């Protein structure tokens, strides 16, 4: 959400890419089951933090529609923006939402990529959607998935499950992406849990550098950055 606008790593990245416009949407306030039903900012409901197979993540479709509207407004702003130069990035809930929304937005809004920091999968049946498979098969969408190996809030195994789903063949119930040429990149970092970092559920300088490298690589591919 909006608090990331003041994150030192993000500010440094924005300074290095001054031609980019950065948006920091905040999730709406909604009752969240794992929060005792109390309202808080959330992109969707979460029923369980320990057994994510129980989760339906109610509200994810509405949030994807909202993100789609933001993307449409940006792409058609002024003289227009090449959708290949639009990227969805998020942390935790926002990470899961970034990947999900990138898969579900209308075809003409398919972003250049999505970056997920400590994320997980919201819907492991996307491979059944021919529109999702078409945009993946065309190579139009690239993913960068990152996770702390010691994250105690969103365990690394949930990030690995998203990675495996993305990279598994469609015939085996996956999305059929490849780790070749940067289509789906998985990286882990070695943040150790402390009382000050929310059980290693945070972002470090390695991830910020990987995010920057990912953006530069894909902006170069689209021609937005020229050597």
N, C-alpha and C positions, 0 to 999 in steps of 0.2 A: 504494500500500500504506500501511502504518501510518505511514511517515515523513511523509505529507502532513498528519497530525494536528497537526504542529508547524510547518507552513508558515505564515509570517506572513500571507499573503494569505487562506489558508483560515481561520485563526484570526479574522481581522478579519471575514470573511463570517459565520462562525458567531456571532460576537458581535452582529452586526447582525440575525441571524435566530435569536434565542435559543429560539424555540419549536420549532425543528427538531432532530431527532436525527440525528447524523452517524455513519456507519460507515466504517471504513477497512480493508477486507479486504485481506490480502496474498496474492498468488498462491502456489500450492504450489511446492515445489522439484521440478524435473524436468530431465532432460538436454536441452540445447538445441544443435541442430546448429551454428548459427553461433558458438557458444561452444566449438567443438571437442568437442561431446558432453559437456562438463562440466556437472554439475547446477548450477542457479541458480533463483531465483524467476522463474517465467514462467507466464502464463496458458495458453500453448500453445507448440508447437515452431515455430521459424523456420528454414527451410532456407537462405534467401538474403536479404540486406539490399539487394542491388543489382538483382535481378530478382524482384520479388515475384510475378510470374506463376507462378514455380516453387513457390510456397508452398501447402501444403495446410493449414497451421496446425493440425496434429494436436493434439488436446486441447481445442479450442475448445468442443466440445459439452459435455464434462464440466464445463468452467469455467462455461458458461452455466447448466447444471443447478445448480451450486453457488450461483451468484448468484440463481437462481430460488428456491432454498431460503431464502436470506437474506431475500429480498423477502417471501416467504410468511410467515416468522416475524414480520417487522416489521408487515406489513399486519394480521395477526391478533393482534398484541400488545395486551393490555388491552382497551379498548373498540373497538379497530380503527382503522386508518388508511385514509383514502380513497386508493386506488391512484393517483389523479391528483396526489397530493402526494408521490409517491415519484419520485426522480430518480437516474439512474445517471450518474456523472461519472468521467472517467478521463483519464490522460495516457499518450501513446505506446501501449504494449500495452494498458494499461487503457482508453484512449480507444477503440481498435478493439473491445475486449471490451464496453464499455458500449453501443455502438451495436448490436453483434451480439446481445447478450443481450436488449436492449430489444425487438428484433424477434422473438426466439425463445421468450421466456417464455410460459407459458400465458396465454390471452386474459384471464382474470380478474385477472392480475397485471400487465397492460400498464402500465408506468409513465407518469407525466405527461410525462416527457421524458428525453433523454439528452444529455450534454455531452461532446464529444470534443476534447481538447487535443492537437494534433499526432498525430492518428490516421490511420487508413487502413481500407480495407474488408477484412474477413476472408472474405466470401462474396458474390460478385457474381452469385449465382443466386437470391437470396432472392425475387426477383419471380416465381419459378415456384411459390412457396408461397402458396396461396390464403388461408391464415390470416394471413400477413404482410400481404398486400394488403388484407384486410378491416380490420385494425386501423389501417392507414394511411388507407384510404378513409373511415373513421369520424372521422378527425381526432383520435383519442385520443392519438396519439404525436407529440411535437415534438422537433426536433433542433437543437442548436447545435454547429456544427463550426468550430473555430478552429485556426489554424496560423501559425507564423512563416514569412515568405516566404524566409528565409535558412537554415532548418533544414537542417543537413548530415547528420543521422542518419536522420530520416524526412523525405525531401525533400517540399517543398510539393506537388509534382505528385501524390503519393500521396493527400494530403488532397483535392486538387482532383478526383482520380478518384472518391473516395468521394462528394464533393459532386455531381458530374455523374451518378453512378449513382443517387443519391437523387432528383435533380430530373428525370431523363429520364423520358419517358412509358413506361408499361408496354409498350406496343406496340413501343417501341424498345429493350427490354431493361433498363429502369430500374424504380425503385420508384414513380414517379409522384407524389412529394411536390411541394409547391409552396413557393415562397419568400414567398407571400402570408400575411399575418396570423401570421407567425412560425412556420410549420410546419417549415420547414427553413432555418436561418439560417447563412450562411457569412461568416466574418470572418478577416482576416489582420492580423498585427502585424509590426512592423519591427525585430525583435530581430536585431542584428548578431552574427556569430560572434566569440567571443573565447576565450582559453585557459581562462577561468573559467566559461563557460556551456555547455560540452559541445557546441560547434559550433552554438550557437543552438537547441539542442534543450532548451528550457526554457519557462517560463511567465512572462509579465510582468504588470504592474498593469492594462494594458488588458484582457487576457483575464480577469483576476479580476473586473474591473468588469462586463464583458459577461456573465460567468457569473452574477454577482449580479443583474443586470438581468433575465436570462432566468428565474431562479428566482422573483423577485418578480412578474414579469409572469404567469407560469403559476400561481403560488399565488393571485394575484388572480383569474385566470380561474376557478379552482376554488372560490373563495369562502373560502379559508383565510386570506387577508389581505383585510380590508375597509377601504375608504376612510374 
